[in-house]
Amino acid sequence: MRNSDIIQNILQEAQNSNYLINPGSNKMYGDLKKMYWWPVKAKNQVPSRLLQPIMILEWKWERVKMDFISRLPLSPRKKDAI
C-alpha cells in the first residue's frame, strides 16, 4: 500500500467514522495532527531566494504612501471613499 493510499484511508476513516462527532474541519485537522504526521508536497512551493535588505529611512517622513478606497456605500454625509 502506497503512502498516499494510507493517508486517504486515515482521512476517510476520520471523516466517516460513526464514533466521531465532527464539530468542524479545523477541530478534525487538529485532532489528526496530534496523532499522525506525513510530509507535505513541496512541488507547488516557490523556491526560496536570498533575503533582500529593507531600506532604512533616515527621516520618518522621507517616504509616505497612501491608499484610497472608493465606490463604497454612501455614508450619511454622502461620501463613498476613504
Secondary structure, DSSP 8 states (H G I E B T S, - for coil): --HHHHHHHHHHHHHH-TT-----HHHHHHHHHHH-------TTS------------SSTTS--------S----TTS----
